């Protein structure tokens, strides 16, 4: 069990490092989607979605560790957000995609980064 916790802690350190790159990229793509696409907006959006998916997977792997004392991340809300993003991506409305990212995923990514930092500070 101790080895698995060490692996989770390593994953949380990676979440922190990655979040520091992903969050600004999400904000940048939100701006592009609201103000007008650039030539590579679609490609970058796909990469950002892959990054969000990676962070969700890391949360899933570390959920019990993150939520050991209290529920920090609401998994039902996260699932609803993922479903909503899927719907707005199908519709292809850039404004709705931007709003979903801004209102659903920027907060999730920020909370996950903070939760990862808190978890690493705990004496486990």
Backbone torsions as a table, in degrees:
resi	resn	phi	psi	omega
1	UNK	NA	-38.9	-178.7
2	UNK	-61.7	-36.6	178.9
3	UNK	-65.4	-38.4	179.0
4	UNK	-66.0	-40.8	177.6
5	UNK	-64.0	-40.3	177.0
6	UNK	-61.1	-41.1	178.1
7	UNK	-65.2	-41.1	176.6
8	UNK	-62.3	-43.2	179.9
9	UNK	-62.4	-40.4	176.4
10	UNK	-62.0	-43.2	177.9
11	UNK	-61.3	-39.6	179.1
12	UNK	-66.6	-36.4	174.9
13	UNK	-61.9	-38.7	178.1
14	UNK	-67.7	-36.3	176.1
15	UNK	-60.4	-44.5	179.7
16	UNK	-60.8	-48.8	180.0
17	UNK	-61.0	-44.8	-176.8
18	UNK	-69.5	-37.5	-179.9
19	UNK	-61.2	-33.9	-179.9
20	UNK	-66.4	-18.4	175.3
21	UNK	-99.0	-38.5	-174.3
22	UNK	-71.1	-44.0	-177.8
23	UNK	-58.4	-47.4	176.4
24	UNK	-63.1	-34.7	178.5
25	UNK	-66.9	-39.1	177.6
26	UNK	-63.0	-44.9	179.7
27	UNK	-62.1	-39.8	179.4
28	UNK	-64.5	-41.2	-179.4
29	UNK	-71.1	-33.1	175.0
30	UNK	-58.9	-46.8	179.3
31	UNK	-61.2	-43.2	179.2
32	UNK	-63.9	-40.9	-179.5
33	UNK	-67.0	-32.7	-179.8
34	UNK	-82.1	-35.4	-173.7
35	UNK	-97.6	-14.1	180.0
36	UNK	132.0	131.2	-178.6
37	UNK	-64.5	149.4	169.8
38	UNK	-104.5	177.8	-176.5
39	UNK	-58.0	-37.0	-174.7
40	UNK	-105.4	12.7	-176.7
41	UNK	-57.7	-45.9	-179.0
42	UNK	-61.4	-42.8	179.8
43	UNK	-65.5	-43.7	179.7
44	UNK	-66.9	-39.5	177.3
45	UNK	-58.8	-43.2	178.1
46	UNK	-61.6	-40.2	178.1
47	UNK	-66.1	-39.3	178.6
48	UNK	-64.6	-41.4	178.3
49	UNK	-63.2	-39.6	174.6
50	UNK	-61.0	-39.9	178.3
51	UNK	-65.2	-41.8	177.2
52	UNK	-62.8	-43.6	178.4
53	UNK	-60.2	-39.5	178.7
54	UNK	-62.6	-43.8	-179.9
55	UNK	-65.6	-36.9	176.6
56	UNK	-63.3	-43.0	177.6
57	UNK	-62.6	-39.7	177.4
58	UNK	-64.7	-40.1	175.7
59	UNK	-60.4	-46.2	-179.6
60	UNK	-57.9	-38.2	179.7
61	UNK	-72.3	-26.7	-174.3
62	UNK	-113.9	8.9	-173.3
63	UNK	-52.4	-49.0	-177.3
64	UNK	-64.5	-35.7	178.9
65	UNK	-70.3	-43.4	-179.8
66	UNK	-65.8	-43.6	-174.5
67	UNK	-96.4	27.5	-174.3
68	UNK	-62.9	-40.1	-177.9
69	UNK	-97.4	-32.9	-177.5
70	UNK	-160.0	159.0	179.7
71	UNK	-78.1	108.3	-178.7
72	UNK	-87.2	-42.5	-179.0
73	UNK	-114.6	129.1	177.9
74	UNK	-87.3	105.8	-175.2
75	UNK	-64.2	-35.9	178.3
76	UNK	-63.9	-41.8	178.0
77	UNK	-66.1	-40.0	178.2
78	UNK	-61.2	-44.0	179.2
79	UNK	-62.9	-42.1	177.6
80	UNK	-62.2	-39.5	178.5
81	UNK	-64.4	-41.9	178.1
82	UNK	-61.9	-44.2	178.5
83	UNK	-62.7	-41.3	178.9
84	UNK	-63.9	-43.3	178.4
85	UNK	-61.0	-41.9	177.3
86	UNK	-58.4	-41.4	179.8
87	UNK	-66.6	-46.3	-178.0
88	UNK	-69.8	-30.1	175.4
89	UNK	-66.3	-39.4	177.1
90	UNK	-62.8	-39.2	-179.7
91	UNK	-70.3	-29.5	175.8
92	UNK	76.7	15.7	179.3
93	UNK	-85.5	110.3	-175.4
94	UNK	-57.9	-39.8	-178.8
95	UNK	-63.0	-43.8	179.2
96	UNK	-66.3	-38.6	177.1
97	UNK	-61.5	-46.1	179.9
98	UNK	-61.4	-44.1	179.8
99	UNK	-63.4	-42.3	179.1
100	UNK	-63.3	-44.9	177.9
101	UNK	-61.3	-45.0	-176.0
102	UNK	-69.1	-43.2	-174.2
103	UNK	-87.8	-25.9	-176.3
104	UNK	-106.0	-45.4	-168.7
105	UNK	-96.2	-31.1	174.3
106	UNK	-61.7	-46.5	176.4
107	UNK	-62.3	-42.7	179.1
108	UNK	-59.6	-48.5	-178.8
109	UNK	-63.1	-38.3	178.5
110	UNK	-66.4	-44.0	178.9
111	UNK	-64.3	-42.4	179.8
112	UNK	-63.0	-41.7	178.0
113	UNK	-62.2	-45.7	178.4
114	UNK	-63.1	-41.7	179.5
115	UNK	-63.6	-38.8	178.2
116	UNK	-63.4	-43.2	178.6
117	UNK	-63.1	-45.2	178.8
118	UNK	-60.9	-42.9	-178.3
119	UNK	-63.4	-40.2	-180.0
120	UNK	-67.6	-26.9	179.9
121	UNK	-79.8	-20.3	179.6
122	UNK	-69.4	149.9	176.2
123	UNK	-91.8	98.0	-175.9
124	UNK	-103.6	NA	NA
